[in-house]
Amino acid sequence: MKELETYGAAADGRIWTYTVQRFAPKSPPYSPAGEFTPFVVAYVETGDGIRIEGILSGVDAADVFIGMEVSLESCTDVPRYVPARGGTS
């Protein structure tokens, strides 16, 4: 069995595909503390071609689109992305 290796992917990318999570997940780290609010789950394709699943915040779900430029905001439990500044084309 091959051992896992750490790979440093780029922090910026574009939304490859996404969905809106409209029901509360049952387990951490996705389960909300308190009242549930729908959120965007996106696959982000980084500049080096890696696709990473994460949560997109800082934008209304109706304004999200495939190809939207995003930046990694944090990566503690789940990668969390935000729209890139000026990157809405």
MINU-176023 format. One record per residue: residue number from 1; residue in three letters; x, y, z of N, C-alpha, C in turn. Coordinates in nm, 3 decimals, always signed. Atoms other than C-alpha are relative to their C-alpha. Layout:
<atoms>
<atom gunu="NUM" lopa="ala" n_u="X" n_v="Y" n_w="Z" ca_u="X" ca_v="Y" ca_w="Z" c_u="X" c_v="Y" c_w="Z"/>
...
</atoms>
This chain:
<atoms>
<atom gunu="1" lopa="met" n_u="+0.083" n_v="-0.117" n_w="+0.000" ca_u="+0.000" ca_v="+0.000" ca_w="+0.000" c_u="+0.088" c_v="+0.124" c_w="+0.000"/>
<atom gunu="2" lopa="lys" n_u="-0.076" n_v="-0.123" n_w="+0.009" ca_u="+0.132" ca_v="+0.342" ca_w="-0.095" c_u="-0.037" c_v="+0.093" c_w="+0.115"/>
<atom gunu="3" lopa="glu" n_u="+0.024" n_v="-0.093" n_w="-0.110" ca_u="+0.170" ca_v="+0.591" ca_w="+0.189" c_u="-0.050" c_v="+0.134" c_w="-0.056"/>
<atom gunu="4" lopa="leu" n_u="+0.050" n_v="-0.131" n_w="+0.040" ca_u="-0.011" ca_v="+0.924" ca_w="+0.173" c_u="+0.113" c_v="+0.101" c_w="+0.003"/>
<atom gunu="5" lopa="glu" n_u="-0.098" n_v="-0.107" n_w="+0.007" ca_u="+0.190" ca_v="+1.227" ca_w="+0.076" c_u="-0.072" c_v="+0.133" c_w="+0.011"/>
<atom gunu="6" lopa="thr" n_u="+0.055" n_v="-0.134" n_w="-0.008" ca_u="+0.129" ca_v="+1.591" ca_w="+0.154" c_u="+0.033" c_v="+0.073" c_w="-0.129"/>
<atom gunu="7" lopa="tyr" n_u="-0.021" n_v="-0.078" n_w="+0.122" ca_u="+0.083" ca_v="+1.814" ca_w="-0.150" c_u="-0.052" c_v="+0.140" c_w="+0.023"/>
<atom gunu="8" lopa="gly" n_u="+0.040" n_v="-0.139" n_w="-0.018" ca_u="+0.069" ca_v="+2.193" ca_w="-0.136" c_u="-0.066" c_v="+0.054" c_w="-0.125"/>
<atom gunu="9" lopa="ala" n_u="+0.075" n_v="-0.050" n_w="+0.114" ca_u="-0.205" ca_v="+2.290" ca_w="-0.380" c_u="-0.010" c_v="+0.153" c_w="+0.006"/>
<atom gunu="10" lopa="ala" n_u="+0.018" n_v="-0.144" n_w="+0.006" ca_u="-0.255" ca_v="+2.648" ca_w="-0.494" c_u="-0.123" c_v="+0.042" c_w="+0.080"/>
<atom gunu="11" lopa="ala" n_u="+0.110" n_v="-0.049" n_w="-0.083" ca_u="-0.485" ca_v="+2.858" ca_w="-0.273" c_u="-0.111" c_v="+0.064" c_w="-0.083"/>
<atom gunu="12" lopa="asp" n_u="+0.099" n_v="-0.065" n_w="+0.086" ca_u="-0.667" ca_v="+3.026" ca_w="-0.563" c_u="-0.045" c_v="-0.096" c_w="-0.109"/>
<atom gunu="13" lopa="gly" n_u="+0.051" n_v="+0.083" n_w="+0.107" ca_u="-0.884" ca_v="+2.867" ca_w="-0.827" c_u="-0.132" c_v="+0.050" c_w="-0.052"/>
<atom gunu="14" lopa="arg" n_u="+0.131" n_v="-0.032" n_w="+0.057" ca_u="-1.214" ca_v="+2.862" ca_w="-1.011" c_u="-0.097" c_v="-0.111" c_w="+0.036"/>
<atom gunu="15" lopa="ile" n_u="+0.101" n_v="+0.101" n_w="-0.030" ca_u="-1.539" ca_v="+2.687" ca_w="-0.930" c_u="-0.017" c_v="-0.090" c_w="-0.121"/>
<atom gunu="16" lopa="trp" n_u="+0.014" n_v="+0.101" n_w="+0.105" ca_u="-1.550" ca_v="+2.367" ca_w="-1.134" c_u="-0.145" c_v="-0.047" c_w="-0.005"/>
<atom gunu="17" lopa="thr" n_u="+0.143" n_v="+0.029" n_w="-0.014" ca_u="-1.899" ca_v="+2.271" ca_w="-1.009" c_u="-0.040" c_v="+0.028" c_w="+0.143"/>
<atom gunu="18" lopa="tyr" n_u="+0.046" n_v="-0.031" n_w="-0.136" ca_u="-2.115" ca_v="+2.339" ca_w="-0.705" c_u="-0.144" c_v="-0.046" c_w="+0.019"/>
<atom gunu="19" lopa="thr" n_u="+0.138" n_v="+0.026" n_w="-0.037" ca_u="-2.440" ca_v="+2.265" ca_w="-0.524" c_u="-0.033" c_v="+0.080" c_w="+0.124"/>
<atom gunu="20" lopa="val" n_u="+0.043" n_v="-0.069" n_w="-0.122" ca_u="-2.643" ca_v="+2.430" ca_w="-0.251" c_u="-0.051" c_v="-0.105" c_w="+0.097"/>
<atom gunu="21" lopa="gln" n_u="+0.040" n_v="+0.094" n_w="-0.105" ca_u="-2.674" ca_v="+2.227" ca_w="+0.069" c_u="-0.121" c_v="+0.061" c_w="+0.071"/>
<atom gunu="22" lopa="arg" n_u="+0.124" n_v="-0.058" n_w="-0.051" ca_u="-3.036" ca_v="+2.287" ca_w="+0.168" c_u="-0.057" c_v="-0.074" c_w="+0.121"/>
<atom gunu="23" lopa="phe" n_u="+0.044" n_v="+0.071" n_w="-0.120" ca_u="-3.065" ca_v="+2.042" ca_w="+0.460" c_u="+0.120" c_v="-0.015" c_w="+0.092"/>
<atom gunu="24" lopa="ala" n_u="-0.108" n_v="+0.006" n_w="-0.098" ca_u="-2.863" ca_v="+2.014" ca_w="+0.779" c_u="+0.071" c_v="-0.134" c_w="-0.004"/>
<atom gunu="25" lopa="pro" n_u="-0.077" n_v="+0.124" n_w="-0.006" ca_u="-2.583" ca_v="+1.755" ca_w="+0.762" c_u="-0.010" c_v="-0.062" c_w="+0.140"/>
<atom gunu="26" lopa="lys" n_u="+0.016" n_v="+0.071" n_w="-0.127" ca_u="-2.590" ca_v="+1.491" ca_w="+1.036" c_u="+0.128" c_v="-0.009" c_w="+0.082"/>
<atom gunu="27" lopa="ser" n_u="-0.123" n_v="+0.020" n_w="-0.075" ca_u="-2.223" ca_v="+1.486" ca_w="+1.132" c_u="+0.099" c_v="+0.113" c_w="-0.022"/>
<atom gunu="28" lopa="pro" n_u="-0.107" n_v="-0.101" n_w="+0.013" ca_u="-1.929" ca_v="+1.721" ca_w="+1.196" c_u="+0.097" c_v="-0.041" c_w="-0.110"/>
<atom gunu="29" lopa="pro" n_u="-0.009" n_v="-0.142" n_w="-0.034" ca_u="-1.750" ca_v="+1.908" ca_w="+1.060" c_u="-0.104" c_v="+0.085" c_w="-0.073"/>
<atom gunu="30" lopa="tyr" n_u="+0.098" n_v="-0.075" n_w="+0.078" ca_u="-2.044" ca_v="+2.005" ca_w="+0.838" c_u="-0.124" c_v="+0.039" c_w="+0.080"/>
<atom gunu="31" lopa="ser" n_u="+0.122" n_v="-0.028" n_w="-0.075" ca_u="-2.318" ca_v="+2.004" ca_w="+1.104" c_u="+0.006" c_v="+0.138" c_w="+0.064"/>
<atom gunu="32" lopa="pro" n_u="-0.001" n_v="-0.137" n_w="-0.053" ca_u="-2.420" ca_v="+2.353" ca_w="+1.210" c_u="-0.022" c_v="+0.004" c_w="+0.151"/>
<atom gunu="33" lopa="ala" n_u="+0.027" n_v="-0.026" n_w="-0.141" ca_u="-2.417" ca_v="+2.487" ca_w="+1.562" c_u="-0.112" c_v="+0.103" c_w="+0.001"/>
<atom gunu="34" lopa="gly" n_u="+0.114" n_v="-0.092" n_w="+0.000" ca_u="-2.760" ca_v="+2.643" ca_w="+1.608" c_u="-0.089" c_v="-0.023" c_w="-0.121"/>
<atom gunu="35" lopa="glu" n_u="+0.095" n_v="+0.010" n_w="+0.111" ca_u="-3.012" ca_v="+2.716" ca_w="+1.335" c_u="+0.073" c_v="-0.019" c_w="-0.133"/>
<atom gunu="36" lopa="phe" n_u="-0.063" n_v="+0.030" n_w="+0.128" ca_u="-2.929" ca_v="+2.578" ca_w="+0.992" c_u="-0.032" c_v="+0.106" c_w="-0.105"/>
<atom gunu="37" lopa="thr" n_u="+0.013" n_v="-0.090" n_w="+0.114" ca_u="-2.872" ca_v="+2.810" ca_w="+0.697" c_u="+0.061" c_v="-0.071" c_w="-0.121"/>
<atom gunu="38" lopa="pro" n_u="-0.058" n_v="+0.064" n_w="+0.119" ca_u="-2.825" ca_v="+2.668" ca_w="+0.344" c_u="+0.135" c_v="+0.062" c_w="-0.037"/>
<atom gunu="39" lopa="phe" n_u="-0.132" n_v="-0.049" n_w="+0.039" ca_u="-2.468" ca_v="+2.696" ca_w="+0.212" c_u="+0.045" c_v="-0.067" c_w="-0.129"/>
<atom gunu="40" lopa="val" n_u="-0.052" n_v="+0.050" n_w="+0.128" ca_u="-2.271" ca_v="+2.638" ca_w="-0.109" c_u="+0.117" c_v="-0.093" c_w="+0.025"/>
<atom gunu="41" lopa="val" n_u="-0.111" n_v="+0.095" n_w="+0.002" ca_u="-2.049" ca_v="+2.332" ca_w="-0.147" c_u="+0.053" c_v="+0.002" c_w="-0.143"/>
<atom gunu="42" lopa="ala" n_u="-0.057" n_v="-0.013" n_w="+0.134" ca_u="-1.810" ca_v="+2.374" ca_w="-0.439" c_u="+0.123" c_v="-0.087" c_w="-0.016"/>
<atom gunu="43" lopa="tyr" n_u="-0.128" n_v="+0.059" n_w="+0.038" ca_u="-1.538" ca_v="+2.183" ca_w="-0.616" c_u="+0.077" c_v="+0.111" c_w="-0.068"/>
<atom gunu="44" lopa="val" n_u="-0.085" n_v="-0.106" n_w="+0.053" ca_u="-1.260" ca_v="+2.431" ca_w="-0.681" c_u="+0.117" c_v="-0.063" c_w="-0.072"/>
<atom gunu="45" lopa="glu" n_u="-0.114" n_v="+0.047" n_w="+0.075" ca_u="-1.009" ca_v="+2.363" ca_w="-0.954" c_u="+0.111" c_v="+0.103" c_w="+0.013"/>
<atom gunu="46" lopa="thr" n_u="-0.112" n_v="-0.092" n_w="-0.023" ca_u="-0.676" ca_v="+2.515" ca_w="-0.857" c_u="+0.079" c_v="+0.019" c_w="-0.129"/>
<atom gunu="47" lopa="gly" n_u="-0.083" n_v="-0.028" n_w="+0.117" ca_u="-0.427" ca_v="+2.659" ca_w="-1.101" c_u="+0.089" c_v="-0.115" c_w="-0.040"/>
<atom gunu="48" lopa="asp" n_u="-0.083" n_v="+0.114" n_w="+0.034" ca_u="-0.227" ca_v="+2.338" ca_w="-1.081" c_u="-0.083" c_v="-0.124" c_w="-0.032"/>
<atom gunu="49" lopa="gly" n_u="+0.084" n_v="+0.108" n_w="+0.051" ca_u="-0.526" ca_v="+2.127" ca_w="-1.188" c_u="-0.061" c_v="-0.094" c_w="+0.103"/>
<atom gunu="50" lopa="ile" n_u="+0.057" n_v="+0.085" n_w="-0.104" ca_u="-0.631" ca_v="+1.978" ca_w="-0.854" c_u="-0.139" c_v="+0.052" c_w="+0.034"/>
<atom gunu="51" lopa="arg" n_u="+0.136" n_v="-0.037" n_w="-0.037" ca_u="-1.002" ca_v="+1.977" ca_w="-0.765" c_u="-0.022" c_v="-0.032" c_w="+0.148"/>
<atom gunu="52" lopa="ile" n_u="+0.015" n_v="+0.013" n_w="-0.145" ca_u="-1.080" ca_v="+2.033" ca_w="-0.397" c_u="-0.143" c_v="+0.038" c_w="+0.038"/>
<atom gunu="53" lopa="glu" n_u="+0.134" n_v="-0.031" n_w="-0.049" ca_u="-1.421" ca_v="+2.016" ca_w="-0.231" c_u="+0.010" c_v="+0.090" c_w="+0.122"/>
<atom gunu="54" lopa="gly" n_u="+0.000" n_v="-0.090" n_w="-0.114" ca_u="-1.495" ca_v="+2.298" ca_w="+0.010" c_u="-0.130" c_v="+0.077" c_w="+0.010"/>
<atom gunu="55" lopa="ile" n_u="+0.117" n_v="-0.084" n_w="-0.023" ca_u="-1.751" ca_v="+2.541" ca_w="+0.143" c_u="+0.032" c_v="+0.140" c_w="-0.050"/>
<atom gunu="56" lopa="leu" n_u="-0.015" n_v="-0.136" n_w="+0.052" ca_u="-1.800" ca_v="+2.876" ca_w="-0.031" c_u="-0.085" c_v="+0.093" c_w="+0.084"/>
<atom gunu="57" lopa="ser" n_u="+0.075" n_v="-0.098" n_w="-0.079" ca_u="-1.899" ca_v="+3.174" ca_w="+0.181" c_u="+0.028" c_v="+0.140" c_w="-0.052"/>
<atom gunu="58" lopa="gly" n_u="-0.024" n_v="-0.138" n_w="+0.041" ca_u="-1.920" ca_v="+3.548" ca_w="+0.142" c_u="-0.070" c_v="+0.038" c_w="-0.128"/>
<atom gunu="59" lopa="val" n_u="+0.073" n_v="-0.029" n_w="+0.123" ca_u="-2.157" ca_v="+3.532" ca_w="-0.156" c_u="-0.135" c_v="-0.071" c_w="+0.007"/>
<atom gunu="60" lopa="asp" n_u="+0.133" n_v="+0.061" n_w="+0.005" ca_u="-2.527" ca_v="+3.464" ca_w="-0.208" c_u="+0.002" c_v="-0.115" c_w="-0.100"/>
<atom gunu="61" lopa="ala" n_u="+0.001" n_v="+0.118" n_w="+0.088" ca_u="-2.592" ca_v="+3.121" ca_w="-0.364" c_u="-0.049" c_v="+0.034" c_w="-0.140"/>
<atom gunu="62" lopa="ala" n_u="+0.053" n_v="-0.038" n_w="+0.130" ca_u="-2.785" ca_v="+3.289" ca_w="-0.647" c_u="+0.106" c_v="+0.068" c_w="-0.088"/>
<atom gunu="63" lopa="asp" n_u="-0.104" n_v="-0.070" n_w="+0.075" ca_u="-2.467" ca_v="+3.476" ca_w="-0.750" c_u="+0.120" c_v="-0.089" c_w="-0.034"/>
<atom gunu="64" lopa="val" n_u="-0.111" n_v="+0.093" n_w="+0.027" ca_u="-2.239" ca_v="+3.168" ca_w="-0.769" c_u="-0.013" c_v="-0.055" c_w="-0.141"/>
<atom gunu="65" lopa="phe" n_u="+0.003" n_v="+0.056" n_w="+0.135" ca_u="-2.143" ca_v="+3.039" ca_w="-1.113" c_u="+0.128" c_v="-0.080" c_w="-0.026"/>
<atom gunu="66" lopa="ile" n_u="-0.115" n_v="+0.079" n_w="+0.039" ca_u="-1.911" ca_v="+2.785" ca_w="-1.270" c_u="+0.101" c_v="+0.092" c_w="-0.067"/>
<atom gunu="67" lopa="gly" n_u="-0.106" n_v="-0.087" n_w="+0.052" ca_u="-1.579" ca_v="+2.952" ca_w="-1.349" c_u="+0.030" c_v="+0.118" c_w="+0.091"/>
<atom gunu="68" lopa="met" n_u="-0.021" n_v="-0.110" n_w="-0.093" ca_u="-1.609" ca_v="+3.201" ca_w="-1.061" c_u="+0.136" c_v="-0.015" c_w="+0.069"/>
<atom gunu="69" lopa="glu" n_u="-0.130" n_v="+0.004" n_w="-0.065" ca_u="-1.267" ca_v="+3.289" ca_w="-0.920" c_u="-0.018" c_v="+0.009" c_w="+0.151"/>
<atom gunu="70" lopa="val" n_u="+0.008" n_v="+0.005" n_w="-0.145" ca_u="-1.223" ca_v="+3.205" ca_w="-0.552" c_u="+0.139" c_v="-0.012" c_w="+0.061"/>
<atom gunu="71" lopa="ser" n_u="-0.126" n_v="+0.010" n_w="-0.075" ca_u="-0.951" ca_v="+3.216" ca_w="-0.287" c_u="-0.025" c_v="-0.079" c_w="+0.128"/>
<atom gunu="72" lopa="leu" n_u="+0.010" n_v="+0.074" n_w="-0.125" ca_u="-0.888" ca_v="+2.986" ca_w="+0.006" c_u="+0.004" c_v="+0.097" c_w="+0.116"/>
<atom gunu="73" lopa="glu" n_u="+0.005" n_v="-0.085" n_w="-0.117" ca_u="-0.991" ca_v="+3.157" ca_w="+0.327" c_u="+0.061" c_v="-0.070" c_w="+0.121"/>
<atom gunu="74" lopa="ser" n_u="-0.055" n_v="+0.078" n_w="-0.111" ca_u="-0.910" ca_v="+2.880" ca_w="+0.577" c_u="-0.011" c_v="-0.148" c_w="-0.034"/>
<atom gunu="75" lopa="cys" n_u="+0.002" n_v="+0.145" n_w="+0.023" ca_u="-0.849" ca_v="+2.508" ca_w="+0.595" c_u="+0.028" c_v="-0.071" c_w="+0.132"/>
<atom gunu="76" lopa="thr" n_u="-0.019" n_v="+0.066" n_w="-0.128" ca_u="-0.890" ca_v="+2.389" ca_w="+0.953" c_u="-0.071" c_v="-0.135" c_w="+0.003"/>
<atom gunu="77" lopa="asp" n_u="+0.075" n_v="+0.125" n_w="+0.004" ca_u="-1.168" ca_v="+2.129" ca_w="+0.935" c_u="-0.038" c_v="-0.035" c_w="-0.144"/>
<atom gunu="78" lopa="val" n_u="+0.042" n_v="+0.013" n_w="+0.140" ca_u="-1.298" ca_v="+2.177" ca_w="+0.578" c_u="+0.054" c_v="+0.121" c_w="-0.074"/>
<atom gunu="79" lopa="pro" n_u="-0.044" n_v="-0.119" n_w="+0.075" ca_u="-1.148" ca_v="+2.401" ca_w="+0.308" c_u="-0.116" c_v="+0.098" c_w="-0.016"/>
<atom gunu="80" lopa="arg" n_u="+0.103" n_v="-0.104" n_w="+0.013" ca_u="-1.341" ca_v="+2.728" ca_w="+0.305" c_u="+0.052" c_v="+0.108" c_w="-0.094"/>
<atom gunu="81" lopa="tyr" n_u="-0.037" n_v="-0.095" n_w="+0.104" ca_u="-1.333" ca_v="+2.959" ca_w="+0.005" c_u="-0.089" c_v="+0.122" c_w="+0.004"/>
<atom gunu="82" lopa="val" n_u="+0.076" n_v="-0.123" n_w="+0.016" ca_u="-1.449" ca_v="+3.313" ca_w="-0.063" c_u="+0.026" c_v="+0.049" c_w="-0.144"/>
<atom gunu="83" lopa="pro" n_u="-0.024" n_v="-0.054" n_w="+0.133" ca_u="-1.490" ca_v="+3.498" ca_w="-0.395" c_u="+0.131" c_v="+0.080" c_w="-0.001"/>
<atom gunu="84" lopa="ala" n_u="-0.124" n_v="-0.077" n_w="+0.014" ca_u="-1.160" ca_v="+3.641" ca_w="-0.517" c_u="-0.036" c_v="+0.146" c_w="-0.023"/>
<atom gunu="85" lopa="arg" n_u="+0.026" n_v="-0.143" n_w="+0.020" ca_u="-1.141" ca_v="+4.017" ca_w="-0.510" c_u="+0.007" c_v="+0.032" c_w="-0.148"/>
<atom gunu="86" lopa="gly" n_u="+0.005" n_v="-0.038" n_w="+0.141" ca_u="-1.247" ca_v="+4.142" ca_w="-0.851" c_u="-0.006" c_v="-0.120" c_w="-0.093"/>
<atom gunu="87" lopa="gly" n_u="-0.003" n_v="+0.120" n_w="+0.082" ca_u="-1.268" ca_v="+3.781" ca_w="-0.971" c_u="-0.135" c_v="-0.060" c_w="-0.028"/>
<atom gunu="88" lopa="thr" n_u="+0.134" n_v="+0.051" n_w="+0.027" ca_u="-1.627" ca_v="+3.749" ca_w="-1.078" c_u="-0.027" c_v="-0.017" c_w="-0.148"/>
<atom gunu="89" lopa="ser" n_u="+0.021" n_v="+0.016" n_w="+0.145" ca_u="-1.571" ca_v="+3.702" ca_w="-1.450" c_u="+0.013" c_v="-0.144" c_w="-0.040"/>
</atoms>
